[in-house]
């Protein structure tokens, strides 16, 4: 990863600058490629960090486990199949409650 890209994705490379980068073709990864392309359009950074998805337990293997891990941690968002689940900022949640 070049130093210019390293600053955009500091969690990507190892401490020594190396990494296990992967590239995608259009098939059979079309949904994942679309996710990365859309992220790149919105942020200017064509990188999505794909890590072992867990918190002190075996790697997540189902949508139920993914949501359980999301709700127990400080993750900002998780994509489960075709659904984006995001945390709502506390201020926005409080504003929504005030209008009820």
Secondary structure, 3 states (H helix, E strand, C coil): CCHHHHHHCCCCCCCCCCCCCCCCCCCCCHHHHHHHHHHHHHHCCCCCCCCCCCCCCCCCCCHHHHHHHHHHCCCCEEEECCEEEECCCHHHHHHHHHCC
